[in-house]
């Protein structure tokens, strides 16, 4: 194969049209490969990163994991409340409101291999106030262990 064919072939994104996630692009990264998708959720768009070892397509277990997280937003927020609320209050210097939707919106989700809740995965919420910081909650062994604030 010629140099130019190898060069351009290696840079061509590997796309997949998925019935749940829509267009998902395969990304090879140092810490593992995944499929990246932007899913319309009402008026907003959710960034979804689906772990994809060996370039696998999203599995039924991964779809079910995604659907469980998205089906009940309040229950999903309750998963991160213990770590996210103190981080938000410390960052904003205000009390967290009774309804999380007043100040945050779900903006990202990573889906672990086989939808296994005990593996590393993340949920991200974007602040609707101030500088629209991103609060990313990391899960290990099914529990939220860290909040990273960026933006």
N, CA, C and O atoms as a GROMACS GRO file, in nm:
protein
  604
    1UNK      N    1   0.085  -0.117   0.000
    1UNK     CA    2   0.000   0.000   0.000
    1UNK      C    3   0.090   0.124   0.000
    1UNK      O    4   0.193   0.127   0.067
    2UNK      N    5   0.049   0.223  -0.075
    2UNK     CA    6   0.130   0.345  -0.084
    2UNK      C    7   0.122   0.424   0.046
    2UNK      O    8   0.032   0.406   0.128
    3UNK      N    9   0.219   0.512   0.062
    3UNK     CA   10   0.223   0.598   0.180
    3UNK      C   11   0.093   0.677   0.196
    3UNK      O   12   0.038   0.683   0.306
    4UNK      N   13   0.045   0.737   0.087
    4UNK     CA   14  -0.075   0.820   0.096
    4UNK      C   15  -0.200   0.739   0.126
    4UNK      O   16  -0.288   0.786   0.198
    5UNK      N   17  -0.210   0.620   0.071
    5UNK     CA   18  -0.325   0.536   0.102
    5UNK      C   19  -0.326   0.499   0.250
    5UNK      O   20  -0.430   0.503   0.316
    6UNK      N   21  -0.207   0.462   0.303
    6UNK     CA   22  -0.199   0.429   0.446
    6UNK      C   23  -0.231   0.550   0.533
    6UNK      O   24  -0.301   0.538   0.633
    7UNK      N   25  -0.180   0.665   0.493
    7UNK     CA   26  -0.201   0.787   0.569
    7UNK      C   27  -0.350   0.820   0.578
    7UNK      O   28  -0.403   0.845   0.686
    8UNK      N   29  -0.417   0.822   0.463
    8UNK     CA   30  -0.558   0.861   0.462
    8UNK      C   31  -0.649   0.750   0.513
    8UNK      O   32  -0.752   0.778   0.574
    9UNK      N   33  -0.614   0.626   0.491
    9UNK     CA   34  -0.695   0.515   0.540
    9UNK      C   35  -0.695   0.511   0.692
    9UNK      O   36  -0.797   0.480   0.754
   10UNK      N   37  -0.580   0.543   0.753
   10UNK     CA   38  -0.573   0.536   0.899
   10UNK      C   39  -0.647   0.651   0.966
   10UNK      O   40  -0.685   0.640   1.083
   11UNK      N   41  -0.667   0.760   0.895
   11UNK     CA   42  -0.735   0.876   0.954
   11UNK      C   43  -0.886   0.875   0.929
   11UNK      O   44  -0.959   0.954   0.989
   12UNK      N   45  -0.933   0.786   0.843
   12UNK     CA   46  -1.076   0.782   0.814
   12UNK      C   47  -1.150   0.731   0.936
   12UNK      O   48  -1.121   0.622   0.985
   13UNK      N   49  -1.246   0.808   0.986
   13UNK     CA   50  -1.320   0.762   1.104
   13UNK      C   51  -1.406   0.641   1.071
   13UNK      O   52  -1.464   0.632   0.962
   14UNK      N   53  -1.414   0.549   1.165
   14UNK     CA   54  -1.496   0.429   1.147
   14UNK      C   55  -1.632   0.459   1.208
   14UNK      O   56  -1.646   0.467   1.330
   15UNK      N   57  -1.729   0.476   1.122
   15UNK     CA   58  -1.862   0.517   1.166
   15UNK      C   59  -1.958   0.397   1.169
   15UNK      O   60  -1.944   0.301   1.093
   16UNK      N   61  -2.054   0.407   1.257
   16UNK     CA   62  -2.156   0.304   1.272
   16UNK      C   63  -2.289   0.376   1.291
   16UNK      O   64  -2.298   0.470   1.369
   17UNK      N   65  -2.391   0.332   1.220
   17UNK     CA   66  -2.524   0.387   1.242
   17UNK      C   67  -2.598   0.289   1.334
   17UNK      O   68  -2.629   0.177   1.294
   18UNK      N   69  -2.624   0.333   1.456
   18UNK     CA   70  -2.683   0.245   1.557
   18UNK      C   71  -2.828   0.287   1.583
   18UNK      O   72  -2.857   0.406   1.585
   19UNK      N   73  -2.920   0.192   1.602
   19UNK     CA   74  -3.061   0.228   1.621
   19UNK      C   75  -3.089   0.308   1.749
   19UNK      O   76  -3.188   0.382   1.753
   20UNK      N   77  -3.008   0.296   1.850
   20UNK     CA   78  -3.030   0.372   1.975
   20UNK      C   79  -2.938   0.494   1.983
   20UNK      O   80  -2.983   0.603   2.018
   21UNK      N   81  -2.812   0.477   1.950
   21UNK     CA   82  -2.713   0.585   1.967
   21UNK      C   83  -2.697   0.672   1.843
   21UNK      O   84  -2.631   0.776   1.849
   22UNK      N   85  -2.755   0.632   1.732
   22UNK     CA   86  -2.740   0.709   1.609
   22UNK      C   87  -2.600   0.688   1.552
   22UNK      O   88  -2.543   0.579   1.564
   23UNK      N   89  -2.545   0.791   1.491
   23UNK     CA   90  -2.411   0.780   1.434
   23UNK      C   91  -2.308   0.775   1.545
   23UNK      O   92  -2.299   0.867   1.627
   24UNK      N   93  -2.232   0.667   1.547
   24UNK     CA   94  -2.128   0.649   1.649
   24UNK      C   95  -1.994   0.631   1.579
   24UNK      O   96  -1.979   0.546   1.491
   25UNK      N   97  -1.898   0.713   1.618
   25UNK     CA   98  -1.766   0.710   1.556
   25UNK      C   99  -1.671   0.634   1.647
   25UNK      O  100  -1.668   0.657   1.768
   26UNK      N  101  -1.594   0.544   1.589
   26UNK     CA  102  -1.497   0.466   1.665
   26UNK      C  103  -1.373   0.552   1.691
   26UNK      O  104  -1.319   0.613   1.599
   27UNK      N  105  -1.328   0.555   1.817
   27UNK     CA  106  -1.210   0.631   1.858
   27UNK      C  107  -1.112   0.536   1.926
   27UNK      O  108  -1.149   0.463   2.018
   28UNK      N  109  -0.990   0.538   1.879
   28UNK     CA  110  -0.883   0.458   1.942
   28UNK      C  111  -0.804   0.554   2.030
   28UNK      O  112  -0.750   0.653   1.980
   29UNK      N  113  -0.796   0.526   2.160
   29UNK     CA  114  -0.727   0.614   2.253
   29UNK      C  115  -0.626   0.534   2.336
   29UNK      O  116  -0.630   0.411   2.338
   30UNK      N  117  -0.538   0.605   2.404
   30UNK     CA  118  -0.435   0.538   2.485
   30UNK      C  119  -0.496   0.452   2.595
   30UNK      O  120  -0.446   0.343   2.624
   31UNK      N  121  -0.604   0.501   2.656
   31UNK     CA  122  -0.664   0.429   2.768
   31UNK      C  123  -0.772   0.331   2.726
   31UNK      O  124  -0.839   0.273   2.812
   32UNK      N  125  -0.791   0.312   2.596
   32UNK     CA  126  -0.890   0.217   2.548
   32UNK      C  127  -0.971   0.276   2.434
   32UNK      O  128  -0.974   0.398   2.415
   33UNK      N  129  -1.036   0.191   2.362
   33UNK     CA  130  -1.115   0.236   2.248
   33UNK      C  131  -1.262   0.250   2.288
   33UNK      O  132  -1.310   0.184   2.380
   34UNK      N  133  -1.331   0.337   2.215
   34UNK     CA  134  -1.473   0.361   2.244
   34UNK      C  135  -1.542   0.414   2.120
   34UNK      O  136  -1.477   0.454   2.023
   35UNK      N  137  -1.673   0.414   2.125
   35UNK     CA  138  -1.754   0.476   2.021
   35UNK      C  139  -1.814   0.602   2.079
   35UNK      O  140  -1.864   0.603   2.192
   36UNK      N  141  -1.809   0.707   2.003
   36UNK     CA  142  -1.855   0.838   2.047
   36UNK      C  143  -1.982   0.873   1.969
   36UNK      O  144  -1.986   0.862   1.846
   37UNK      N  145  -2.086   0.915   2.041
   37UNK     CA  146  -2.213   0.951   1.978
   37UNK      C  147  -2.272   1.072   2.048
   37UNK      O  148  -2.244   1.097   2.165
   38UNK      N  149  -2.353   1.145   1.975
   38UNK     CA  150  -2.432   1.254   2.033
   38UNK      C  151  -2.577   1.217   2.012
   38UNK      O  152  -2.624   1.207   1.899
   39UNK      N  153  -2.648   1.197   2.123
   39UNK     CA  154  -2.785   1.149   2.118
   39UNK      C  155  -2.879   1.264   2.153
   39UNK      O  156  -2.861   1.331   2.254
   40UNK      N  157  -2.978   1.286   2.068
   40UNK     CA  158  -3.079   1.388   2.096
   40UNK      C  159  -3.165   1.342   2.212
   40UNK      O  160  -3.220   1.232   2.210
   41UNK      N  161  -3.177   1.429   2.314
   41UNK     CA  162  -3.265   1.399   2.429
   41UNK      C  163  -3.353   1.522   2.450
   41UNK      O  164  -3.320   1.610   2.530
   42UNK      N  165  -3.463   1.527   2.381
   42UNK     CA  166  -3.550   1.643   2.390
   42UNK      C  167  -3.486   1.763   2.324
   42UNK      O  168  -3.450   1.759   2.206
   43UNK      N  169  -3.473   1.871   2.399
   43UNK     CA  170  -3.415   1.994   2.346
   43UNK      C  171  -3.263   1.994   2.350
   43UNK      O  172  -3.199   2.082   2.292
   44UNK      N  173  -3.205   1.897   2.415
   44UNK     CA  174  -3.060   1.892   2.433
   44UNK      C  175  -2.999   1.772   2.362
   44UNK      O  176  -3.068   1.688   2.304
   45UNK      N  177  -2.868   1.769   2.368
   45UNK     CA  178  -2.791   1.660   2.309
   45UNK      C  179  -2.703   1.601   2.419
   45UNK      O  180  -2.643   1.675   2.497
   46UNK      N  181  -2.696   1.470   2.426
   46UNK     CA  182  -2.616   1.401   2.526
   46UNK      C  183  -2.495   1.339   2.459
   46UNK      O  184  -2.509   1.266   2.361
   47UNK      N  185  -2.376   1.368   2.512
   47UNK     CA  186  -2.254   1.306   2.462
   47UNK      C  187  -2.244   1.168   2.526
   47UNK      O  188  -2.251   1.156   2.649
   48UNK      N  189  -2.228   1.064   2.445
   48UNK     CA  190  -2.219   0.928   2.495
   48UNK      C  191  -2.090   0.864   2.443
   48UNK      O  192  -2.063   0.867   2.323
   49UNK      N  193  -2.012   0.807   2.534
   49UNK     CA  194  -1.891   0.733   2.499
   49UNK      C  195  -1.914   0.588   2.539
   49UNK      O  196  -1.932   0.557   2.657
   50UNK      N  197  -1.915   0.498   2.441
   50UNK     CA  198  -1.946   0.357   2.464
   50UNK      C  199  -1.818   0.277   2.451
   50UNK      O  200  -1.760   0.270   2.343
   51UNK      N  201  -1.773   0.216   2.561
   51UNK     CA  202  -1.650   0.136   2.556
   51UNK      C  203  -1.662   0.032   2.444
   51UNK      O  204  -1.764  -0.037   2.433
   52UNK      N  205  -1.557   0.023   2.361
   52UNK     CA  206  -1.562  -0.065   2.245
   52UNK      C  207  -1.430  -0.138   2.224
   52UNK      O  208  -1.358  -0.108   2.129
   53UNK      N  209  -1.397  -0.233   2.312
   53UNK     CA  210  -1.274  -0.309   2.290
   53UNK      C  211  -1.284  -0.386   2.158
   53UNK      O  212  -1.391  -0.437   2.122
   54UNK      N  213  -1.174  -0.395   2.088
   54UNK     CA  214  -1.169  -0.467   1.960
   54UNK      C  215  -1.270  -0.414   1.859
   54UNK      O  216  -1.320  -0.489   1.774
   55UNK      N  217  -1.301  -0.285   1.868
   55UNK     CA  218  -1.392  -0.218   1.775
   55UNK      C  219  -1.533  -0.277   1.776
   55UNK      O  220  -1.606  -0.264   1.677
   56UNK      N  221  -1.570  -0.341   1.885
   56UNK     CA  222  -1.702  -0.403   1.889
   56UNK      C  223  -1.813  -0.299   1.879
   56UNK      O  224  -1.797  -0.184   1.921
   57UNK      N  225  -1.924  -0.341   1.825
   57UNK     CA  226  -2.043  -0.257   1.821
   57UNK      C  227  -2.104  -0.257   1.961
   57UNK      O  228  -2.078  -0.348   2.039
   58UNK      N  229  -2.185  -0.156   1.993
   58UNK     CA  230  -2.251  -0.157   2.124
   58UNK      C  231  -2.331  -0.286   2.144
   58UNK      O  232  -2.404  -0.330   2.055
   59UNK      N  233  -2.315  -0.345   2.261
   59UNK     CA  234  -2.385  -0.470   2.291
   59UNK      C  235  -2.524  -0.440   2.347
   59UNK      O  236  -2.554  -0.327   2.385
   60UNK      N  237  -2.607  -0.542   2.351
   60UNK     CA  238  -2.741  -0.525   2.409
   60UNK      C  239  -2.730  -0.483   2.556
   60UNK      O  240  -2.811  -0.404   2.603
   61UNK      N  241  -2.632  -0.535   2.628
   61UNK     CA  242  -2.612  -0.498   2.768
   61UNK      C  243  -2.576  -0.350   2.781
   61UNK      O  244  -2.619  -0.284   2.875
   62UNK      N  245  -2.498  -0.298   2.687
   62UNK     CA  246  -2.464  -0.156   2.690
   62UNK      C  247  -2.586  -0.070   2.659
   62UNK      O  248  -2.605   0.035   2.720
   63UNK      N  249  -2.667  -0.113   2.565
   63UNK     CA  250  -2.791  -0.041   2.534
   63UNK      C  251  -2.881  -0.039   2.656
   63UNK      O  252  -2.938   0.066   2.689
   64UNK      N  253  -2.896  -0.152   2.724
   64UNK     CA  254  -2.980  -0.159   2.843
   64UNK      C  255  -2.926  -0.071   2.956
   64UNK      O  256  -3.003  -0.007   3.026
   65UNK      N  257  -2.794  -0.066   2.973
   65UNK     CA  258  -2.732   0.023   3.072
   65UNK      C  259  -2.770   0.168   3.041
   65UNK      O  260  -2.817   0.240   3.130
   66UNK      N  261  -2.752   0.210   2.918
   66UNK     CA  262  -2.786   0.345   2.874
   66UNK      C  263  -2.934   0.374   2.900
   66UNK      O  264  -2.969   0.479   2.954
   67UNK      N  265  -3.020   0.282   2.860
   67UNK     CA  266  -3.164   0.304   2.877
   67UNK      C  267  -3.204   0.313   3.024
   67UNK      O  268  -3.293   0.391   3.058
   68UNK      N  269  -3.140   0.234   3.111
   68UNK     CA  270  -3.169   0.243   3.256
   68UNK      C  271  -3.130   0.380   3.310
   68UNK      O  272  -3.206   0.441   3.386
   69UNK      N  273  -3.014   0.428   3.272
   69UNK     CA  274  -2.966   0.558   3.319
   69UNK      C  275  -3.058   0.670   3.270
   69UNK      O  276  -3.090   0.762   3.345
   70UNK      N  277  -3.101   0.661   3.145
   70UNK     CA  278  -3.180   0.769   3.085
   70UNK      C  279  -3.329   0.762   3.121
   70UNK      O  280  -3.399   0.863   3.112
   71UNK      N  281  -3.378   0.646   3.161
   71UNK     CA  282  -3.521   0.629   3.187
   71UNK      C  283  -3.570   0.709   3.307
   71UNK      O  284  -3.684   0.757   3.307
   72UNK      N  285  -3.487   0.724   3.409
   72UNK     CA  286  -3.529   0.789   3.532
   72UNK      C  287  -3.425   0.893   3.575
   72UNK      O  288  -3.338   0.863   3.656
   73UNK      N  289  -3.434   1.014   3.520
   73UNK     CA  290  -3.332   1.116   3.548
   73UNK      C  291  -3.315   1.146   3.697
   73UNK      O  292  -3.203   1.167   3.743
   74UNK      N  293  -3.423   1.150   3.773
   74UNK     CA  294  -3.411   1.180   3.916
   74UNK      C  295  -3.336   1.068   3.989
   74UNK      O  296  -3.254   1.095   4.077
   75UNK      N  297  -3.364   0.945   3.954
   75UNK     CA  298  -3.293   0.833   4.015
   75UNK      C  299  -3.147   0.836   3.973
   75UNK      O  300  -3.058   0.805   4.053
   76UNK      N  301  -3.121   0.871   3.849
   76UNK     CA  302  -2.983   0.884   3.801
   76UNK      C  303  -2.910   0.991   3.881
   76UNK      O  304  -2.796   0.970   3.924
   77UNK      N  305  -2.975   1.106   3.900
   77UNK     CA  306  -2.910   1.211   3.978
   77UNK      C  307  -2.883   1.165   4.121
   77UNK      O  308  -2.781   1.200   4.180
   78UNK      N  309  -2.974   1.086   4.178
   78UNK     CA  310  -2.954   1.040   4.315
   78UNK      C  311  -2.828   0.954   4.328
   78UNK      O  312  -2.772   0.943   4.438
   79UNK      N  313  -2.782   0.893   4.219
   79UNK     CA  314  -2.659   0.815   4.222
   79UNK      C  315  -2.537   0.900   4.254
   79UNK      O  316  -2.442   0.853   4.316
   80UNK      N  317  -2.540   1.027   4.211
   80UNK     CA  318  -2.424   1.115   4.226
   80UNK      C  319  -2.443   1.225   4.330
   80UNK      O  320  -2.349   1.299   4.360
   81UNK      N  321  -2.561   1.235   4.383
   81UNK     CA  322  -2.596   1.345   4.473
   81UNK      C  323  -2.498   1.362   4.588
   81UNK      O  324  -2.462   1.475   4.623
   82UNK      N  325  -2.454   1.254   4.648
   82UNK     CA  326  -2.367   1.262   4.766
   82UNK      C  327  -2.231   1.326   4.735
   82UNK      O  328  -2.171   1.386   4.824
   83UNK      N  329  -2.182   1.314   4.612
   83UNK     CA  330  -2.054   1.375   4.577
   83UNK      C  331  -2.070   1.502   4.496
   83UNK      O  332  -1.986   1.593   4.504
   84UNK      N  333  -2.176   1.510   4.416
   84UNK     CA  334  -2.192   1.625   4.328
   84UNK      C  335  -2.242   1.749   4.401
   84UNK      O  336  -2.193   1.859   4.375
   85UNK      N  337  -2.339   1.734   4.491
   85UNK     CA  338  -2.394   1.850   4.561
   85UNK      C  339  -2.288   1.925   4.640
   85UNK      O  340  -2.279   2.048   4.626
   86UNK      N  341  -2.205   1.859   4.722
   86UNK     CA  342  -2.099   1.934   4.792
   86UNK      C  343  -2.000   2.001   4.695
   86UNK      O  344  -1.954   2.112   4.720
   87UNK      N  345  -1.968   1.933   4.586
   87UNK     CA  346  -1.876   1.993   4.488
   87UNK      C  347  -1.939   2.116   4.423
   87UNK      O  348  -1.872   2.217   4.403
   88UNK      N  349  -2.067   2.107   4.392
   88UNK     CA  350  -2.137   2.221   4.332
   88UNK      C  351  -2.144   2.338   4.430
   88UNK      O  352  -2.117   2.452   4.392
   89UNK      N  353  -2.179   2.309   4.555
   89UNK     CA  354  -2.190   2.415   4.655
   89UNK      C  355  -2.055   2.481   4.681
   89UNK      O  356  -2.048   2.603   4.697
   90UNK      N  357  -1.951   2.404   4.685
   90UNK     CA  358  -1.818   2.459   4.705
   90UNK      C  359  -1.777   2.547   4.587
   90UNK      O  360  -1.719   2.653   4.605
   91UNK      N  361  -1.808   2.502   4.467
   91UNK     CA  362  -1.774   2.577   4.346
   91UNK      C  363  -1.857   2.705   4.334
   91UNK      O  364  -1.804   2.811   4.304
   92UNK      N  365  -1.989   2.693   4.357
   92UNK     CA  366  -2.079   2.807   4.334
   92UNK      C  367  -2.094   2.899   4.454
   92UNK      O  368  -2.142   3.012   4.441
   93UNK      N  369  -2.053   2.852   4.572
   93UNK     CA  370  -2.068   2.929   4.697
   93UNK      C  371  -2.216   2.958   4.726
   93UNK      O  372  -2.250   3.061   4.786
   94UNK      N  373  -2.305   2.867   4.681
   94UNK     CA  374  -2.449   2.879   4.706
   94UNK      C  375  -2.502   2.744   4.752
   94UNK      O  376  -2.436   2.641   4.738
   95UNK      N  377  -2.623   2.747   4.808
   95UNK     CA  378  -2.688   2.622   4.845
   95UNK      C  379  -2.747   2.557   4.721
   95UNK      O  380  -2.795   2.625   4.630
   96UNK      N  381  -2.742   2.426   4.719
   96UNK     CA  382  -2.796   2.351   4.607
   96UNK      C  383  -2.949   2.354   4.618
   96UNK      O  384  -3.003   2.332   4.726
   97UNK      N  385  -3.020   2.380   4.506
   97UNK     CA  386  -3.167   2.386   4.512
   97UNK      C  387  -3.230   2.249   4.533
   97UNK      O  388  -3.165   2.146   4.517
   98UNK      N  389  -3.356   2.249   4.568
   98UNK     CA  390  -3.428   2.125   4.591
   98UNK      C  391  -3.438   2.043   4.461
   98UNK      O  392  -3.425   1.921   4.464
   99UNK      N  393  -3.460   2.110   4.350
   99UNK     CA  394  -3.469   2.043   4.220
   99UNK      C  395  -3.339   2.065   4.143
   99UNK      O  396  -3.307   2.177   4.103
  100UNK      N  397  -3.264   1.959   4.123
  100UNK     CA  398  -3.133   1.967   4.057
  100UNK      C  399  -3.141   2.027   3.917
  100UNK      O  400  -3.044   2.086   3.869
  101UNK      N  401  -3.257   2.013   3.851
  101UNK     CA  402  -3.273   2.063   3.714
  101UNK      C  403  -3.269   2.216   3.706
  101UNK      O  404  -3.252   2.272   3.598
  102UNK      N  405  -3.285   2.283   3.819
  102UNK     CA  406  -3.276   2.430   3.818
  102UNK      C  407  -3.136   2.477   3.782
  102UNK      O  408  -3.120   2.583   3.722
  103UNK      N  409  -3.034   2.398   3.818
  103UNK     CA  410  -2.896   2.444   3.799
  103UNK      C  411  -2.809   2.350   3.714
  103UNK      O  412  -2.700   2.388   3.673
  104UNK      N  413  -2.858   2.229   3.687
  104UNK     CA  414  -2.778   2.133   3.611
  104UNK      C  415  -2.860   2.065   3.502
  104UNK      O  416  -2.983   2.058   3.509
  105UNK      N  417  -2.789   2.016   3.400
  105UNK     CA  418  -2.852   1.928   3.303
  105UNK      C  419  -2.755   1.815   3.272
  105UNK      O  420  -2.634   1.835   3.267
  106UNK      N  421  -2.810   1.697   3.252
  106UNK     CA  422  -2.729   1.582   3.217
  106UNK      C  423  -2.670   1.607   3.079
  106UNK      O  424  -2.742   1.637   2.984
  107UNK      N  425  -2.538   1.594   3.067
  107UNK     CA  426  -2.474   1.627   2.939
  107UNK      C  427  -2.386   1.516   2.884
  107UNK      O  428  -2.351   1.518   2.766
  108UNK      N  429  -2.348   1.417   2.966
  108UNK     CA  430  -2.261   1.312   2.916
  108UNK      C  431  -2.270   1.185   2.997
  108UNK      O  432  -2.304   1.185   3.116
  109UNK      N  433  -2.239   1.076   2.930
  109UNK     CA  434  -2.244   0.944   2.993
  109UNK      C  435  -2.144   0.855   2.923
  109UNK      O  436  -2.136   0.852   2.800
  110UNK      N  437  -2.067   0.782   3.002
  110UNK     CA  438  -1.985   0.676   2.942
  110UNK      C  439  -2.049   0.543   2.978
  110UNK      O  440  -2.099   0.524   3.089
  111UNK      N  441  -2.048   0.452   2.882
  111UNK     CA  442  -2.112   0.322   2.898
  111UNK      C  443  -2.002   0.216   2.903
  111UNK      O  444  -1.928   0.198   2.806
  112UNK      N  445  -1.991   0.146   3.017
  112UNK     CA  446  -1.882   0.048   3.031
  112UNK      C  447  -1.904  -0.079   2.948
  112UNK      O  448  -2.015  -0.105   2.900
  113UNK      N  449  -1.799  -0.155   2.932
  113UNK     CA  450  -1.806  -0.283   2.860
  113UNK      C  451  -1.917  -0.368   2.921
  113UNK      O  452  -1.929  -0.379   3.043
  114UNK      N  453  -1.997  -0.428   2.837
  114UNK     CA  454  -2.108  -0.515   2.878
  114UNK      C  455  -2.207  -0.445   2.971
  114UNK      O  456  -2.287  -0.513   3.036
  115UNK      N  457  -2.205  -0.312   2.978
  115UNK     CA  458  -2.295  -0.241   3.067
  115UNK      C  459  -2.272  -0.277   3.212
  115UNK      O  460  -2.364  -0.270   3.294
  116UNK      N  461  -2.150  -0.316   3.244
  116UNK     CA  462  -2.115  -0.362   3.379
  116UNK      C  463  -2.095  -0.243   3.472
  116UNK      O  464  -1.994  -0.172   3.463
  117UNK      N  465  -2.190  -0.221   3.559
  117UNK     CA  466  -2.191  -0.109   3.653
  117UNK      C  467  -2.068  -0.107   3.744
  117UNK      O  468  -2.032  -0.002   3.797
  118UNK      N  469  -2.003  -0.222   3.762
  118UNK     CA  470  -1.887  -0.229   3.852
  118UNK      C  471  -1.756  -0.185   3.786
  118UNK      O  472  -1.655  -0.168   3.855
  119UNK      N  473  -1.758  -0.166   3.656
  119UNK     CA  474  -1.640  -0.114   3.587
  119UNK      C  475  -1.641   0.038   3.594
  119UNK      O  476  -1.739   0.098   3.638
  120UNK      N  477  -1.533   0.100   3.551
  120UNK     CA  478  -1.523   0.246   3.550
  120UNK      C  479  -1.621   0.304   3.448
  120UNK      O  480  -1.627   0.261   3.333
  121UNK      N  481  -1.700   0.404   3.493
  121UNK     CA  482  -1.787   0.478   3.403
  121UNK      C  483  -1.812   0.616   3.461
  121UNK      O  484  -1.781   0.641   3.578
  122UNK      N  485  -1.869   0.706   3.380
  122UNK     CA  486  -1.887   0.845   3.424
  122UNK      C  487  -2.021   0.903   3.380
  122UNK      O  488  -2.079   0.863   3.279
  123UNK      N  489  -2.067   0.997   3.460
  123UNK     CA  490  -2.184   1.079   3.429
  123UNK      C  491  -2.140   1.225   3.436
  123UNK      O  492  -2.069   1.264   3.528
  124UNK      N  493  -2.181   1.305   3.339
  124UNK     CA  494  -2.146   1.447   3.340
  124UNK      C  495  -2.271   1.532   3.341
  124UNK      O  496  -2.370   1.502   3.274
  125UNK      N  497  -2.263   1.640   3.419
  125UNK     CA  498  -2.371   1.737   3.429
  125UNK      C  499  -2.313   1.874   3.398
  125UNK      O  500  -2.206   1.910   3.447
  126UNK      N  501  -2.384   1.950   3.318
  126UNK     CA  502  -2.341   2.086   3.286
  126UNK      C  503  -2.419   2.184   3.372
  126UNK      O  504  -2.541   2.174   3.385
  127UNK      N  505  -2.348   2.279   3.432
  127UNK     CA  506  -2.413   2.382   3.512
  127UNK      C  507  -2.486   2.479   3.419
  127UNK      O  508  -2.432   2.519   3.316
  128UNK      N  509  -2.607   2.515   3.455
  128UNK     CA  510  -2.685   2.610   3.376
  128UNK      C  511  -2.654   2.753   3.417
  128UNK      O  512  -2.701   2.848   3.354
  129UNK      N  513  -2.575   2.768   3.520
  129UNK     CA  514  -2.547   2.900   3.577
  129UNK      C  515  -2.398   2.934   3.563
  129UNK      O  516  -2.316   2.849   3.529
  130UNK      N  517  -2.368   3.058   3.589
  130UNK     CA  518  -2.232   3.109   3.588
  130UNK      C  519  -2.159   3.070   3.460
  130UNK      O  520  -2.204   3.107   3.351
  131UNK      N  521  -2.048   2.999   3.469
  131UNK     CA  522  -1.967   2.970   3.351
  131UNK      C  523  -1.998   2.838   3.283
  131UNK      O  524  -1.921   2.791   3.199
  132UNK      N  525  -2.109   2.777   3.319
  132UNK     CA  526  -2.150   2.649   3.260
  132UNK      C  527  -2.043   2.541   3.275
  132UNK      O  528  -2.011   2.469   3.180
  133UNK      N  529  -1.989   2.531   3.396
  133UNK     CA  530  -1.889   2.429   3.426
  133UNK      C  531  -1.947   2.290   3.403
  133UNK      O  532  -2.068   2.269   3.406
  134UNK      N  533  -1.857   2.195   3.379
  134UNK     CA  534  -1.895   2.057   3.362
  134UNK      C  535  -1.853   1.980   3.487
  134UNK      O  536  -1.737   1.985   3.527
  135UNK      N  537  -1.947   1.909   3.547
  135UNK     CA  538  -1.923   1.828   3.666
  135UNK      C  539  -1.927   1.681   3.622
  135UNK      O  540  -2.034   1.628   3.592
  136UNK      N  541  -1.812   1.617   3.619
  136UNK     CA  542  -1.804   1.478   3.576
  136UNK      C  543  -1.783   1.388   3.697
  136UNK      O  544  -1.685   1.402   3.770
  137UNK      N  545  -1.877   1.298   3.716
  137UNK     CA  546  -1.875   1.208   3.831
  137UNK      C  547  -1.824   1.071   3.785
  137UNK      O  548  -1.882   1.009   3.696
  138UNK      N  549  -1.717   1.026   3.846
  138UNK     CA  550  -1.656   0.899   3.811
  138UNK      C  551  -1.708   0.791   3.906
  138UNK      O  552  -1.714   0.810   4.027
  139UNK      N  553  -1.744   0.677   3.847
  139UNK     CA  554  -1.791   0.562   3.923
  139UNK      C  555  -1.687   0.450   3.918
  139UNK      O  556  -1.630   0.421   3.813
  140UNK      N  557  -1.666   0.388   4.031
  140UNK     CA  558  -1.584   0.268   4.041
  140UNK      C  559  -1.658   0.171   4.131
  140UNK      O  560  -1.711   0.210   4.235
  141UNK      N  561  -1.663   0.046   4.093
  141UNK     CA  562  -1.734  -0.058   4.169
  141UNK      C  563  -1.878  -0.016   4.198
  141UNK      O  564  -1.932  -0.045   4.305
  142UNK      N  565  -1.939   0.053   4.103
  142UNK     CA  566  -2.079   0.090   4.116
  142UNK      C  567  -2.108   0.210   4.204
  142UNK      O  568  -2.224   0.244   4.226
  143UNK      N  569  -2.004   0.276   4.254
  143UNK     CA  570  -2.022   0.390   4.346
  143UNK      C  571  -1.951   0.514   4.293
  143UNK      O  572  -1.843   0.503   4.234
  144UNK      N  573  -2.011   0.632   4.313
  144UNK     CA  574  -1.942   0.755   4.271
  144UNK      C  575  -1.826   0.782   4.365
  144UNK      O  576  -1.843   0.782   4.487
  145UNK      N  577  -1.707   0.805   4.309
  145UNK     CA  578  -1.589   0.821   4.391
  145UNK      C  579  -1.521   0.957   4.374
  145UNK      O  580  -1.438   0.995   4.456
  146UNK      N  581  -1.555   1.030   4.268
  146UNK     CA  582  -1.484   1.154   4.241
  146UNK      C  583  -1.569   1.243   4.152
  146UNK      O  584  -1.645   1.195   4.069
  147UNK      N  585  -1.555   1.375   4.172
  147UNK     CA  586  -1.615   1.473   4.083
  147UNK      C  587  -1.504   1.562   4.030
  147UNK      O  588  -1.426   1.619   4.107
  148UNK      N  589  -1.498   1.572   3.900
  148UNK     CA  590  -1.401   1.661   3.835
  148UNK      C  591  -1.480   1.779   3.778
  148UNK      O  592  -1.580   1.760   3.710
  149UNK      N  593  -1.433   1.899   3.806
  149UNK     CA  594  -1.499   2.020   3.756
  149UNK      C  595  -1.410   2.080   3.648
  149UNK      O  596  -1.292   2.103   3.670
  150UNK      N  597  -1.467   2.103   3.533
  150UNK     CA  598  -1.390   2.160   3.422
  150UNK      C  599  -1.475   2.262   3.347
  150UNK      O  600  -1.597   2.269   3.363
  151UNK      N  601  -1.408   2.339   3.265
  151UNK     CA  602  -1.482   2.432   3.180
  151UNK      C  603  -1.448   2.570   3.203
  151UNK      O  604  -1.503   2.659   3.139
   0.00000   0.00000   0.00000
